[in-house]
Amino acid sequence: MAGGRRRRTAEQRRSESGRMTDSTDAQLAAQYEAYPYPARDPRDEARRLVVGSPSHLREVDHWVFGARRPASRPLNALMAGGGSGDGTVMLAQQMAWAGRPGRVTWLDRSAHARKVATARAAMRGLGNIAFEEGSILELPRSGLGPFDYIDCCGVLHHLPDPAEGLAALVSVLAPGGGIGLMVYAPHGRTGVYMLQDALRLLAPPEEAPPARVDVAKRLWKGLPETAWLKRNPWIEDHLKGGDAGLYDLLLNPRDVAFTVPQLAALVAGAGLRIACLVEPARYDPDTWLTDPRLRARTAMLDPLARAALTEAMCGNMGIHIAYCVRATDPVAAPPWEDDAAVPVLRELDGPALAKGLRGDGVLPVTWDGLRALLPVPRLAAAFLSRIDGRRSWGEITAGVVAAGASPEQAGRDRAALVAVMERLNRLLLAAPPG
Ligand SMILES: C[S@@+](CC[C@H](N)C(=O)[O-])C[C@H]1O[C@@H](n2cnc3c(N)ncnc32)[C@H](O)[C@@H]1O
């Protein structure tokens, strides 16, 4: 990386802060000033909350803190490259709804994105957000932090040096804290980089953003059928994301994609380790392979190799979402055995899910066009119908037993349900009250 940067010396320029950035980075800054990402209308906050990964409060509690960090302890979160505010608004709103103390700091260098994010927060009356305009790369000298949780979603892969960016985040990470990352992945983005190459020739990055958008729309209309992006049904930003989505996907001056091993190397280089790839079941080769001889071989692979294998054989992953913690921190596995722990379903209604379960004992799941049939235990509906975010495992299990199940069967099926649903990132443990 350092060598690469040295070769670009001619196009480097000195920013106001005195740090070295390159002309591509200046074009990137101009892009997000012209088109804050993602395109959002603050008025839409009146009718819906955009939720997702990383940085859903339930996920942070579970995957970063192992459902051991008390809900009463203030959470100081940073949204690094917060853009138009999806993650910021989600986390701040979830904290407000749950009465959780703490603060979410939005940081981005786009003044236009700040306007949008601020308006969205105002629409919701959120008072737990701080807005900071500036560069992620300045974090070590910013005086901000330390932060218990840092979100960096769709940002590292645009930076001049993603490793430097991640190191800057780690410099303001509190002891015992964690980071939620999203980076692009190559296989699911098949066709994207070819079109980026084509558009660099037709509409050079030096041109004004609106002129480039016009050329991209014309090219998309006239594109030969063989263009791979036309055959890639999983990428939709250029079709559904407005001009901001189109620009971000096809005209972005810089984006690099990471395979699982490349992401793992980036993370390890920053002194971190991956605590969870979302969703874990998607990264498990045994979700997709049933041949016992193949499973005998996958069983010999370490977790990272298993995820790399799955990525390579499925071919449809366009992003990776990873929760990371310091490599030296102890593994905080969520206490699933603890009867006092409270299970929660992420964006699922327990009774409704229980009612909808198929009689054949399998749960169908689809990720980017790829469908898996996951076996669920016989008592799945009995457990799911009792999960309401308040009752503890002990209370739920007692209810299942009172309804006629043997304690042994209830114990086995509870563990089997967790094994399936936690790996879908849907059944998690709540933070303990305090
Ligand atoms: C693709 S958007 C992602 C926005 C948001 N994280 C999300 O997922 O909705 C990338 C954002 O990173 C910001 N960004 C890029 N480089 C940055 C830097 N060095 N410092 C701060 N923000 C930066 C851009 O301004 C832009 O808002």
The ligand as an ORCA input file, in Angstrom:
! r2SCAN-3c Opt
* xyz 0 1
  C     -21.108      5.132      0.787
  S     -21.289      6.404      1.946
  C     -21.783      5.488      3.371
  C     -22.656      6.261      4.300
  C     -23.147      5.522      5.528
  N     -22.074      4.942      6.311
  C     -24.143      4.440      5.155
  O     -23.756      3.270      5.111
  O     -25.289      4.768      4.880
  C     -19.611      6.815      2.321
  C     -19.489      8.012      3.241
  O     -18.133      8.105      3.685
  C     -17.768      9.465      3.753
  N     -16.302      9.551      3.713
  C     -15.468      9.129      2.740
  N     -14.200      9.366      3.086
  C     -14.236      9.955      4.311
  C     -13.253     10.445      5.211
  N     -11.946     10.350      4.934
  N     -13.662     10.959      6.382
  C     -14.983     11.053      6.688
  N     -15.949     10.607      5.875
  C     -15.574     10.078      4.696
  C     -18.455     10.083      2.578
  O     -18.564     11.487      2.702
  C     -19.788      9.349      2.571
  O     -20.767     10.046      3.296
*
